[in-house]
Amino acid sequence: NLPENIELTNPASPADHSPSLNSEKISESRELKKWIDNYLGMGEWVMDQSVAILGSTSWFERKR
């Protein structure tokens, strides 16, 4: 359950199922917004790299 002031949005195309978080709605603090954006950006990078590396091994098969 998300607090009332956090809203998940999906500005991408309907084929893209990854939600995004609008940090503008979380806090007025610029420092907190910057920290949240950096934190989420790093998590996204780790996920992308993991999918790329694991997808290139013979241990995993990518199904669409």
Predicted model as a PDB file, atoms N, CA, C, CB and O in Angstrom, pLDDT in the B-factor column:
MODEL        1                                                                  
ATOM      1  N   ASN A   1       0.835  -1.186   0.000  1.00 48.00           N  
ATOM      2  CA  ASN A   1       0.000   0.000   0.000  1.00 48.00           C  
ATOM      3  C   ASN A   1       0.873   1.239   0.000  1.00 48.00           C  
ATOM      4  CB  ASN A   1      -0.946   0.003   1.206  1.00 48.00           C  
ATOM      5  O   ASN A   1       1.789   1.369   0.812  1.00 48.00           O  
ATOM      6  N   LEU A   2       0.582   2.143  -0.912  1.00 46.00           N  
ATOM      7  CA  LEU A   2       1.332   3.388  -1.000  1.00 46.00           C  
ATOM      8  C   LEU A   2       0.662   4.478  -0.180  1.00 46.00           C  
ATOM      9  CB  LEU A   2       1.470   3.829  -2.455  1.00 46.00           C  
ATOM     10  O   LEU A   2      -0.566   4.545  -0.113  1.00 46.00           O  
ATOM     11  N   PRO A   3       1.464   5.331   0.444  1.00 53.00           N  
ATOM     12  CA  PRO A   3       0.860   6.487   1.104  1.00 53.00           C  
ATOM     13  C   PRO A   3       0.092   7.328   0.079  1.00 53.00           C  
ATOM     14  CB  PRO A   3       1.945   7.344   1.813  1.00 53.00           C  
ATOM     15  O   PRO A   3       0.376   7.267  -1.117  1.00 53.00           O  
ATOM     16  N   GLU A   4      -0.859   8.096   0.544  1.00 54.00           N  
ATOM     17  CA  GLU A   4      -1.717   8.857  -0.365  1.00 54.00           C  
ATOM     18  C   GLU A   4      -0.961   9.848  -1.234  1.00 54.00           C  
ATOM     19  CB  GLU A   4      -2.754   9.588   0.418  1.00 54.00           C  
ATOM     20  O   GLU A   4      -1.401  10.146  -2.344  1.00 54.00           O  
ATOM     21  N   ASN A   5       0.173  10.368  -0.757  1.00 53.00           N  
ATOM     22  CA  ASN A   5       0.883  11.397  -1.512  1.00 53.00           C  
ATOM     23  C   ASN A   5       1.856  10.822  -2.534  1.00 53.00           C  
ATOM     24  CB  ASN A   5       1.627  12.297  -0.567  1.00 53.00           C  
ATOM     25  O   ASN A   5       2.535  11.593  -3.212  1.00 53.00           O  
ATOM     26  N   ILE A   6       1.954   9.505  -2.675  1.00 49.00           N  
ATOM     27  CA  ILE A   6       2.825   8.895  -3.676  1.00 49.00           C  
ATOM     28  C   ILE A   6       1.958   8.324  -4.783  1.00 49.00           C  
ATOM     29  CB  ILE A   6       3.728   7.790  -3.047  1.00 49.00           C  
ATOM     30  O   ILE A   6       1.024   7.561  -4.533  1.00 49.00           O  
ATOM     31  N   GLU A   7       2.277   8.698  -5.988  1.00 52.00           N  
ATOM     32  CA  GLU A   7       1.486   8.258  -7.129  1.00 52.00           C  
ATOM     33  C   GLU A   7       2.400   7.596  -8.146  1.00 52.00           C  
ATOM     34  CB  GLU A   7       0.721   9.443  -7.767  1.00 52.00           C  
ATOM     35  O   GLU A   7       3.380   8.200  -8.583  1.00 52.00           O  
ATOM     36  N   LEU A   8       2.094   6.368  -8.526  1.00 50.00           N  
ATOM     37  CA  LEU A   8       2.830   5.707  -9.583  1.00 50.00           C  
ATOM     38  C   LEU A   8       2.202   6.090 -10.915  1.00 50.00           C  
ATOM     39  CB  LEU A   8       2.837   4.166  -9.386  1.00 50.00           C  
ATOM     40  O   LEU A   8       0.982   6.067 -11.075  1.00 50.00           O  
ATOM     41  N   THR A   9       3.042   6.436 -11.848  1.00 54.00           N  
ATOM     42  CA  THR A   9       2.552   6.808 -13.173  1.00 54.00           C  
ATOM     43  C   THR A   9       3.272   5.969 -14.209  1.00 54.00           C  
ATOM     44  CB  THR A   9       2.756   8.324 -13.450  1.00 54.00           C  
ATOM     45  O   THR A   9       4.331   5.406 -13.930  1.00 54.00           O  
ATOM     46  N   ASN A  10       2.715   5.882 -15.383  1.00 49.00           N  
ATOM     47  CA  ASN A  10       3.344   5.162 -16.476  1.00 49.00           C  
ATOM     48  C   ASN A  10       3.252   6.013 -17.736  1.00 49.00           C  
ATOM     49  CB  ASN A  10       2.682   3.771 -16.689  1.00 49.00           C  
ATOM     50  O   ASN A  10       2.339   5.844 -18.544  1.00 49.00           O  
ATOM     51  N   PRO A  11       4.212   6.939 -17.899  1.00 52.00           N  
ATOM     52  CA  PRO A  11       4.166   7.812 -19.071  1.00 52.00           C  
ATOM     53  C   PRO A  11       4.638   7.126 -20.344  1.00 52.00           C  
ATOM     54  CB  PRO A  11       5.002   9.036 -18.827  1.00 52.00           C  
ATOM     55  O   PRO A  11       4.488   7.682 -21.432  1.00 52.00           O  
ATOM     56  N   ALA A  12       5.205   5.929 -20.231  1.00 50.00           N  
ATOM     57  CA  ALA A  12       5.726   5.228 -21.393  1.00 50.00           C  
ATOM     58  C   ALA A  12       4.594   4.621 -22.210  1.00 50.00           C  
ATOM     59  CB  ALA A  12       6.710   4.143 -20.964  1.00 50.00           C  
ATOM     60  O   ALA A  12       3.417   4.725 -21.862  1.00 50.00           O  
ATOM     61  N   SER A  13       4.981   3.997 -23.286  1.00 49.00           N  
ATOM     62  CA  SER A  13       3.987   3.375 -24.157  1.00 49.00           C  
ATOM     63  C   SER A  13       3.296   2.233 -23.426  1.00 49.00           C  
ATOM     64  CB  SER A  13       4.640   2.864 -25.460  1.00 49.00           C  
ATOM     65  O   SER A  13       3.841   1.700 -22.460  1.00 49.00           O  
ATOM     66  N   PRO A  14       2.098   1.851 -23.875  1.00 50.00           N  
ATOM     67  CA  PRO A  14       1.363   0.764 -23.218  1.00 50.00           C  
ATOM     68  C   PRO A  14       2.126  -0.559 -23.225  1.00 50.00           C  
ATOM     69  CB  PRO A  14       0.021   0.573 -23.891  1.00 50.00           C  
ATOM     70  O   PRO A  14       1.902  -1.401 -22.354  1.00 50.00           O  
ATOM     71  N   ALA A  15       3.017  -0.755 -24.187  1.00 51.00           N  
ATOM     72  CA  ALA A  15       3.784  -1.995 -24.251  1.00 51.00           C  
ATOM     73  C   ALA A  15       4.823  -2.062 -23.134  1.00 51.00           C  
ATOM     74  CB  ALA A  15       4.469  -2.124 -25.612  1.00 51.00           C  
ATOM     75  O   ALA A  15       5.240  -3.154 -22.746  1.00 51.00           O  
ATOM     76  N   ASP A  16       5.239  -0.922 -22.617  1.00 54.00           N  
ATOM     77  CA  ASP A  16       6.224  -0.873 -21.540  1.00 54.00           C  
ATOM     78  C   ASP A  16       5.485  -0.942 -20.205  1.00 54.00           C  
ATOM     79  CB  ASP A  16       7.101   0.422 -21.631  1.00 54.00           C  
ATOM     80  O   ASP A  16       4.687  -0.058 -19.894  1.00 54.00           O  
ATOM     81  N   HIS A  17       5.742  -1.975 -19.420  1.00 53.00           N  
ATOM     82  CA  HIS A  17       4.996  -2.190 -18.192  1.00 53.00           C  
ATOM     83  C   HIS A  17       5.733  -1.708 -16.951  1.00 53.00           C  
ATOM     84  CB  HIS A  17       4.674  -3.641 -18.049  1.00 53.00           C  
ATOM     85  O   HIS A  17       5.329  -2.038 -15.836  1.00 53.00           O  
ATOM     86  N   SER A  18       6.798  -0.938 -17.114  1.00 58.00           N  
ATOM     87  CA  SER A  18       7.551  -0.499 -15.942  1.00 58.00           C  
ATOM     88  C   SER A  18       6.969   0.801 -15.398  1.00 58.00           C  
ATOM     89  CB  SER A  18       9.041  -0.317 -16.290  1.00 58.00           C  
ATOM     90  O   SER A  18       6.920   1.807 -16.104  1.00 58.00           O  
ATOM     91  N   PRO A  19       6.528   0.778 -14.140  1.00 59.00           N  
ATOM     92  CA  PRO A  19       5.972   2.006 -13.544  1.00 59.00           C  
ATOM     93  C   PRO A  19       7.077   3.001 -13.221  1.00 59.00           C  
ATOM     94  CB  PRO A  19       5.175   1.677 -12.267  1.00 59.00           C  
ATOM     95  O   PRO A  19       8.244   2.623 -13.112  1.00 59.00           O  
ATOM     96  N   SER A  20       6.725   4.231 -13.073  1.00 68.00           N  
ATOM     97  CA  SER A  20       7.699   5.235 -12.663  1.00 68.00           C  
ATOM     98  C   SER A  20       7.137   5.976 -11.458  1.00 68.00           C  
ATOM     99  CB  SER A  20       8.028   6.224 -13.832  1.00 68.00           C  
ATOM    100  O   SER A  20       5.929   5.979 -11.223  1.00 68.00           O  
ATOM    101  N   LEU A  21       8.011   6.589 -10.715  1.00 69.00           N  
ATOM    102  CA  LEU A  21       7.625   7.291  -9.507  1.00 69.00           C  
ATOM    103  C   LEU A  21       7.867   8.776  -9.713  1.00 69.00           C  
ATOM    104  CB  LEU A  21       8.405   6.762  -8.277  1.00 69.00           C  
ATOM    105  O   LEU A  21       8.965   9.175 -10.102  1.00 69.00           O  
ATOM    106  N   ASN A  22       6.880   9.584  -9.462  1.00 73.00           N  
ATOM    107  CA  ASN A  22       7.010  11.026  -9.599  1.00 73.00           C  
ATOM    108  C   ASN A  22       7.513  11.597  -8.275  1.00 73.00           C  
ATOM    109  CB  ASN A  22       5.654  11.676 -10.013  1.00 73.00           C  
ATOM    110  O   ASN A  22       6.741  11.760  -7.330  1.00 73.00           O  
ATOM    111  N   SER A  23       8.815  11.901  -8.212  1.00 68.00           N  
ATOM    112  CA  SER A  23       9.403  12.374  -6.959  1.00 68.00           C  
ATOM    113  C   SER A  23       8.899  13.762  -6.577  1.00 68.00           C  
ATOM    114  CB  SER A  23      10.916  12.390  -7.068  1.00 68.00           C  
ATOM    115  O   SER A  23       9.061  14.177  -5.429  1.00 68.00           O  
ATOM    116  N   GLU A  24       8.301  14.478  -7.504  1.00 73.00           N  
ATOM    117  CA  GLU A  24       7.750  15.811  -7.206  1.00 73.00           C  
ATOM    118  C   GLU A  24       6.618  15.720  -6.183  1.00 73.00           C  
ATOM    119  CB  GLU A  24       7.239  16.486  -8.498  1.00 73.00           C  
ATOM    120  O   GLU A  24       6.374  16.672  -5.442  1.00 73.00           O  
ATOM    121  N   LYS A  25       5.928  14.580  -6.140  1.00 75.00           N  
ATOM    122  CA  LYS A  25       4.771  14.438  -5.255  1.00 75.00           C  
ATOM    123  C   LYS A  25       5.136  13.887  -3.878  1.00 75.00           C  
ATOM    124  CB  LYS A  25       3.746  13.538  -5.900  1.00 75.00           C  
ATOM    125  O   LYS A  25       4.266  13.745  -3.019  1.00 75.00           O  
ATOM    126  N   ILE A  26       6.406  13.577  -3.662  1.00 75.00           N  
ATOM    127  CA  ILE A  26       6.819  12.991  -2.395  1.00 75.00           C  
ATOM    128  C   ILE A  26       7.164  14.056  -1.366  1.00 75.00           C  
ATOM    129  CB  ILE A  26       8.004  12.076  -2.606  1.00 75.00           C  
ATOM    130  O   ILE A  26       6.746  13.969  -0.212  1.00 75.00           O  
ATOM    131  N   SER A  27       7.922  15.055  -1.783  1.00 76.00           N  
ATOM    132  CA  SER A  27       8.402  16.051  -0.826  1.00 76.00           C  
ATOM    133  C   SER A  27       8.699  17.360  -1.540  1.00 76.00           C  
ATOM    134  CB  SER A  27       9.658  15.543  -0.091  1.00 76.00           C  
ATOM    135  O   SER A  27       8.891  17.399  -2.756  1.00 76.00           O  
ATOM    136  N   GLU A  28       8.732  18.427  -0.758  1.00 78.00           N  
ATOM    137  CA  GLU A  28       9.126  19.735  -1.287  1.00 78.00           C  
ATOM    138  C   GLU A  28      10.645  19.903  -1.256  1.00 78.00           C  
ATOM    139  CB  GLU A  28       8.454  20.863  -0.484  1.00 78.00           C  
ATOM    140  O   GLU A  28      11.184  20.796  -1.910  1.00 78.00           O  
ATOM    141  N   SER A  29      11.330  19.057  -0.505  1.00 84.00           N  
ATOM    142  CA  SER A  29      12.773  19.171  -0.317  1.00 84.00           C  
ATOM    143  C   SER A  29      13.529  18.781  -1.591  1.00 84.00           C  
ATOM    144  CB  SER A  29      13.226  18.292   0.856  1.00 84.00           C  
ATOM    145  O   SER A  29      13.400  17.654  -2.071  1.00 84.00           O  
ATOM    146  N   ARG A  30      14.306  19.699  -2.129  1.00 85.00           N  
ATOM    147  CA  ARG A  30      15.102  19.395  -3.328  1.00 85.00           C  
ATOM    148  C   ARG A  30      16.119  18.304  -3.047  1.00 85.00           C  
ATOM    149  CB  ARG A  30      15.815  20.654  -3.836  1.00 85.00           C  
ATOM    150  O   ARG A  30      16.365  17.433  -3.882  1.00 85.00           O  
ATOM    151  N   GLU A  31      16.707  18.364  -1.862  1.00 89.00           N  
ATOM    152  CA  GLU A  31      17.726  17.375  -1.504  1.00 89.00           C  
ATOM    153  C   GLU A  31      17.126  15.971  -1.435  1.00 89.00           C  
ATOM    154  CB  GLU A  31      18.376  17.739  -0.159  1.00 89.00           C  
ATOM    155  O   GLU A  31      17.731  15.015  -1.920  1.00 89.00           O  
ATOM    156  N   LEU A  32      15.958  15.843  -0.843  1.00 88.00           N  
ATOM    157  CA  LEU A  32      15.301  14.544  -0.754  1.00 88.00           C  
ATOM    158  C   LEU A  32      14.898  14.044  -2.140  1.00 88.00           C  
ATOM    159  CB  LEU A  32      14.070  14.628   0.158  1.00 88.00           C  
ATOM    160  O   LEU A  32      15.073  12.863  -2.442  1.00 88.00           O  
ATOM    161  N   LYS A  33      14.365  14.918  -2.981  1.00 87.00           N  
ATOM    162  CA  LYS A  33      13.986  14.524  -4.344  1.00 87.00           C  
ATOM    163  C   LYS A  33      15.206  14.034  -5.119  1.00 87.00           C  
ATOM    164  CB  LYS A  33      13.322  15.705  -5.089  1.00 87.00           C  
ATOM    165  O   LYS A  33      15.142  13.030  -5.827  1.00 87.00           O  
ATOM    166  N   LYS A  34      16.330  14.765  -4.973  1.00 89.00           N  
ATOM    167  CA  LYS A  34      17.561  14.376  -5.670  1.00 89.00           C  
ATOM    168  C   LYS A  34      18.027  13.008  -5.183  1.00 89.00           C  
ATOM    169  CB  LYS A  34      18.675  15.433  -5.453  1.00 89.00           C  
ATOM    170  O   LYS A  34      18.422  12.164  -5.988  1.00 89.00           O  
ATOM    171  N   TRP A  35      17.984  12.783  -3.861  1.00 90.00           N  
ATOM    172  CA  TRP A  35      18.403  11.507  -3.294  1.00 90.00           C  
ATOM    173  C   TRP A  35      17.519  10.371  -3.818  1.00 90.00           C  
ATOM    174  CB  TRP A  35      18.354  11.561  -1.753  1.00 90.00           C  
ATOM    175  O   TRP A  35      18.022   9.315  -4.201  1.00 90.00           O  
ATOM    176  N   ILE A  36      16.211  10.592  -3.834  1.00 87.00           N  
ATOM    177  CA  ILE A  36      15.277   9.568  -4.321  1.00 87.00           C  
ATOM    178  C   ILE A  36      15.528   9.261  -5.791  1.00 87.00           C  
ATOM    179  CB  ILE A  36      13.820  10.023  -4.119  1.00 87.00           C  
ATOM    180  O   ILE A  36      15.582   8.096  -6.182  1.00 87.00           O  
ATOM    181  N   ASP A  37      15.683  10.299  -6.606  1.00 87.00           N  
ATOM    182  CA  ASP A  37      15.950  10.087  -8.029  1.00 87.00           C  
ATOM    183  C   ASP A  37      17.254   9.325  -8.249  1.00 87.00           C  
ATOM    184  CB  ASP A  37      16.002  11.427  -8.761  1.00 87.00           C  
ATOM    185  O   ASP A  37      17.311   8.431  -9.094  1.00 87.00           O  
ATOM    186  N   ASN A  38      18.301   9.668  -7.498  1.00 91.00           N  
ATOM    187  CA  ASN A  38      19.580   8.957  -7.619  1.00 91.00           C  
ATOM    188  C   ASN A  38      19.454   7.506  -7.170  1.00 91.00           C  
ATOM    189  CB  ASN A  38      20.663   9.664  -6.796  1.00 91.00           C  
ATOM    190  O   ASN A  38      19.981   6.601  -7.817  1.00 91.00           O  
ATOM    191  N   TYR A  39      18.753   7.290  -6.059  1.00 92.00           N  
ATOM    192  CA  TYR A  39      18.563   5.939  -5.525  1.00 92.00           C  
ATOM    193  C   TYR A  39      17.807   5.067  -6.527  1.00 92.00           C  
ATOM    194  CB  TYR A  39      17.804   5.990  -4.181  1.00 92.00           C  
ATOM    195  O   TYR A  39      18.214   3.940  -6.809  1.00 92.00           O  
ATOM    196  N   LEU A  40      16.713   5.590  -7.058  1.00 88.00           N  
ATOM    197  CA  LEU A  40      15.918   4.822  -8.020  1.00 88.00           C  
ATOM    198  C   LEU A  40      16.676   4.633  -9.334  1.00 88.00           C  
ATOM    199  CB  LEU A  40      14.574   5.523  -8.282  1.00 88.00           C  
ATOM    200  O   LEU A  40      16.577   3.582  -9.968  1.00 88.00           O  
ATOM    201  N   GLY A  41      17.420   5.638  -9.733  1.00 91.00           N  
ATOM    202  CA  GLY A  41      18.229   5.527 -10.954  1.00 91.00           C  
ATOM    203  C   GLY A  41      19.273   4.430 -10.830  1.00 91.00           C  
ATOM    204  O   GLY A  41      19.495   3.672 -11.774  1.00 91.00           O  
ATOM    205  N   MET A  42      19.914   4.342  -9.669  1.00 94.00           N  
ATOM    206  CA  MET A  42      20.916   3.298  -9.445  1.00 94.00           C  
ATOM    207  C   MET A  42      20.250   1.922  -9.460  1.00 94.00           C  
ATOM    208  CB  MET A  42      21.655   3.527  -8.101  1.00 94.00           C  
ATOM    209  O   MET A  42      20.793   0.980 -10.037  1.00 94.00           O  
ATOM    210  N   GLY A  43      19.088   1.798  -8.837  1.00 93.00           N  
ATOM    211  CA  GLY A  43      18.367   0.523  -8.845  1.00 93.00           C  
ATOM    212  C   GLY A  43      17.976   0.108 -10.254  1.00 93.00           C  
ATOM    213  O   GLY A  43      18.062  -1.067 -10.611  1.00 93.00           O  
ATOM    214  N   GLU A  44      17.548   1.073 -11.048  1.00 92.00           N  
ATOM    215  CA  GLU A  44      17.184   0.776 -12.437  1.00 92.00           C  
ATOM    216  C   GLU A  44      18.406   0.309 -13.223  1.00 92.00           C  
ATOM    217  CB  GLU A  44      16.559   2.016 -13.112  1.00 92.00           C  
ATOM    218  O   GLU A  44      18.317  -0.626 -14.019  1.00 92.00           O  
ATOM    219  N   TRP A  45      19.555   0.968 -12.998  1.00 94.00           N  
ATOM    220  CA  TRP A  45      20.785   0.594 -13.689  1.00 94.00           C  
ATOM    221  C   TRP A  45      21.198  -0.830 -13.299  1.00 94.00           C  
ATOM    222  CB  TRP A  45      21.919   1.597 -13.361  1.00 94.00           C  
ATOM    223  O   TRP A  45      21.561  -1.628 -14.163  1.00 94.00           O  
ATOM    224  N   VAL A  46      21.141  -1.148 -12.004  1.00 95.00           N  
ATOM    225  CA  VAL A  46      21.501  -2.490 -11.536  1.00 95.00           C  
ATOM    226  C   VAL A  46      20.585  -3.536 -12.173  1.00 95.00           C  
ATOM    227  CB  VAL A  46      21.417  -2.570  -9.989  1.00 95.00           C  
ATOM    228  O   VAL A  46      21.053  -4.584 -12.619  1.00 95.00           O  
ATOM    229  N   MET A  47      19.298  -3.254 -12.215  1.00 93.00           N  
ATOM    230  CA  MET A  47      18.347  -4.193 -12.821  1.00 93.00           C  
ATOM    231  C   MET A  47      18.645  -4.387 -14.310  1.00 93.00           C  
ATOM    232  CB  MET A  47      16.900  -3.690 -12.631  1.00 93.00           C  
ATOM    233  O   MET A  47      18.676  -5.517 -14.797  1.00 93.00           O  
ATOM    234  N   ASP A  48      18.863  -3.287 -15.028  1.00 92.00           N  
ATOM    235  CA  ASP A  48      19.168  -3.379 -16.463  1.00 92.00           C  
ATOM    236  C   ASP A  48      20.434  -4.187 -16.715  1.00 92.00           C  
ATOM    237  CB  ASP A  48      19.321  -1.980 -17.066  1.00 92.00           C  
ATOM    238  O   ASP A  48      20.470  -5.036 -17.606  1.00 92.00           O  
ATOM    239  N   GLN A  49      21.471  -3.921 -15.925  1.00 93.00           N  
ATOM    240  CA  GLN A  49      22.732  -4.651 -16.093  1.00 93.00           C  
ATOM    241  C   GLN A  49      22.562  -6.132 -15.763  1.00 93.00           C  
ATOM    242  CB  GLN A  49      23.826  -4.038 -15.207  1.00 93.00           C  
ATOM    243  O   GLN A  49      23.114  -6.992 -16.449  1.00 93.00           O  
ATOM    244  N   SER A  50      21.807  -6.423 -14.725  1.00 92.00           N  
ATOM    245  CA  SER A  50      21.570  -7.819 -14.341  1.00 92.00           C  
ATOM    246  C   SER A  50      20.843  -8.578 -15.440  1.00 92.00           C  
ATOM    247  CB  SER A  50      20.767  -7.887 -13.043  1.00 92.00           C  
ATOM    248  O   SER A  50      21.213  -9.704 -15.772  1.00 92.00           O  
ATOM    249  N   VAL A  51      19.818  -7.968 -15.998  1.00 88.00           N  
ATOM    250  CA  VAL A  51      19.062  -8.602 -17.080  1.00 88.00           C  
ATOM    251  C   VAL A  51      19.965  -8.828 -18.288  1.00 88.00           C  
ATOM    252  CB  VAL A  51      17.841  -7.737 -17.474  1.00 88.00           C  
ATOM    253  O   VAL A  51      19.911  -9.891 -18.908  1.00 88.00           O  
ATOM    254  N   ALA A  52      20.787  -7.851 -18.627  1.00 89.00           N  
ATOM    255  CA  ALA A  52      21.678  -7.981 -19.785  1.00 89.00           C  
ATOM    256  C   ALA A  52      22.714  -9.086 -19.572  1.00 89.00           C  
ATOM    257  CB  ALA A  52      22.385  -6.648 -20.063  1.00 89.00           C  
ATOM    258  O   ALA A  52      22.947  -9.906 -20.460  1.00 89.00           O  
ATOM    259  N   ILE A  53      23.325  -9.101 -18.404  1.00 90.00           N  
ATOM    260  CA  ILE A  53      24.371 -10.095 -18.133  1.00 90.00           C  
ATOM    261  C   ILE A  53      23.781 -11.493 -18.022  1.00 90.00           C  
ATOM    262  CB  ILE A  53      25.127  -9.743 -16.846  1.00 90.00           C  
ATOM    263  O   ILE A  53      24.282 -12.431 -18.642  1.00 90.00           O  
ATOM    264  N   LEU A  54      22.725 -11.636 -17.238  1.00 87.00           N  
ATOM    265  CA  LEU A  54      22.130 -12.960 -17.067  1.00 87.00           C  
ATOM    266  C   LEU A  54      21.481 -13.458 -18.354  1.00 87.00           C  
ATOM    267  CB  LEU A  54      21.099 -12.931 -15.945  1.00 87.00           C  
ATOM    268  O   LEU A  54      21.466 -14.660 -18.620  1.00 87.00           O  
ATOM    269  N   GLY A  55      20.946 -12.537 -19.153  1.00 85.00           N  
ATOM    270  CA  GLY A  55      20.334 -12.922 -20.414  1.00 85.00           C  
ATOM    271  C   GLY A  55      21.342 -13.405 -21.447  1.00 85.00           C  
ATOM    272  O   GLY A  55      20.984 -14.104 -22.394  1.00 85.00           O  
ATOM    273  N   SER A  56      22.610 -13.028 -21.262  1.00 88.00           N  
ATOM    274  CA  SER A  56      23.632 -13.443 -22.221  1.00 88.00           C  
ATOM    275  C   SER A  56      24.279 -14.779 -21.841  1.00 88.00           C  
ATOM    276  CB  SER A  56      24.701 -12.368 -22.332  1.00 88.00           C  
ATOM    277  O   SER A  56      25.096 -15.302 -22.598  1.00 88.00           O  
ATOM    278  N   THR A  57      23.928 -15.329 -20.692  1.00 87.00           N  
ATOM    279  CA  THR A  57      24.489 -16.615 -20.284  1.00 87.00           C  
ATOM    280  C   THR A  57      23.601 -17.750 -20.781  1.00 87.00           C  
ATOM    281  CB  THR A  57      24.645 -16.684 -18.747  1.00 87.00           C  
ATOM    282  O   THR A  57      22.452 -17.540 -21.170  1.00 87.00           O  
ATOM    283  N   SER A  58      24.152 -18.935 -20.760  1.00 85.00           N  
ATOM    284  CA  SER A  58      23.372 -20.107 -21.182  1.00 85.00           C  
ATOM    285  C   SER A  58      22.496 -20.630 -20.043  1.00 85.00           C  
ATOM    286  CB  SER A  58      24.309 -21.224 -21.677  1.00 85.00           C  
ATOM    287  O   SER A  58      21.714 -21.559 -20.250  1.00 85.00           O  
ATOM    288  N   TRP A  59      22.610 -20.060 -18.861  1.00 85.00           N  
ATOM    289  CA  TRP A  59      21.824 -20.513 -17.708  1.00 85.00           C  
ATOM    290  C   TRP A  59      20.379 -20.044 -17.769  1.00 85.00           C  
ATOM    291  CB  TRP A  59      22.459 -20.024 -16.423  1.00 85.00           C  
ATOM    292  O   TRP A  59      19.497 -20.671 -17.182  1.00 85.00           O  
ATOM    293  N   PHE A  60      20.130 -18.951 -18.474  1.00 80.00           N  
ATOM    294  CA  PHE A  60      18.791 -18.365 -18.517  1.00 80.00           C  
ATOM    295  C   PHE A  60      18.317 -18.276 -19.953  1.00 80.00           C  
ATOM    296  CB  PHE A  60      18.774 -16.972 -17.858  1.00 80.00           C  
ATOM    297  O   PHE A  60      19.102 -18.045 -20.872  1.00 80.00           O  
ATOM    298  N   GLU A  61      17.022 -18.464 -20.129  1.00 79.00           N  
ATOM    299  CA  GLU A  61      16.403 -18.317 -21.439  1.00 79.00           C  
ATOM    300  C   GLU A  61      15.375 -17.208 -21.345  1.00 79.00           C  
ATOM    301  CB  GLU A  61      15.751 -19.653 -21.923  1.00 79.00           C  
ATOM    302  O   GLU A  61      14.510 -17.230 -20.469  1.00 79.00           O  
ATOM    303  N   ARG A  62      15.465 -16.245 -22.237  1.00 70.00           N  
ATOM    304  CA  ARG A  62      14.532 -15.127 -22.220  1.00 70.00           C  
ATOM    305  C   ARG A  62      13.299 -15.474 -23.046  1.00 70.00           C  
ATOM    306  CB  ARG A  62      15.203 -13.843 -22.756  1.00 70.00           C  
ATOM    307  O   ARG A  62      13.404 -15.815 -24.224  1.00 70.00           O  
ATOM    308  N   LYS A  63      12.142 -15.384 -22.420  1.00 77.00           N  
ATOM    309  CA  LYS A  63      10.872 -15.655 -23.113  1.00 77.00           C  
ATOM    310  C   LYS A  63      10.078 -14.371 -23.140  1.00 77.00           C  
ATOM    311  CB  LYS A  63      10.058 -16.802 -22.416  1.00 77.00           C  
ATOM    312  O   LYS A  63      10.028 -13.647 -22.146  1.00 77.00           O  
ATOM    313  N   ARG A  64       9.464 -14.085 -24.256  1.00 74.00           N  
ATOM    314  CA  ARG A  64       8.645 -12.866 -24.381  1.00 74.00           C  
ATOM    315  C   ARG A  64       7.216 -13.233 -24.629  1.00 74.00           C  
ATOM    316  CB  ARG A  64       9.155 -11.961 -25.509  1.00 74.00           C  
ATOM    317  O   ARG A  64       6.367 -12.353 -24.764  1.00 74.00           O  
TER     318      ARG A  64                                                      
ENDMDL                                                                          
END                                                                             
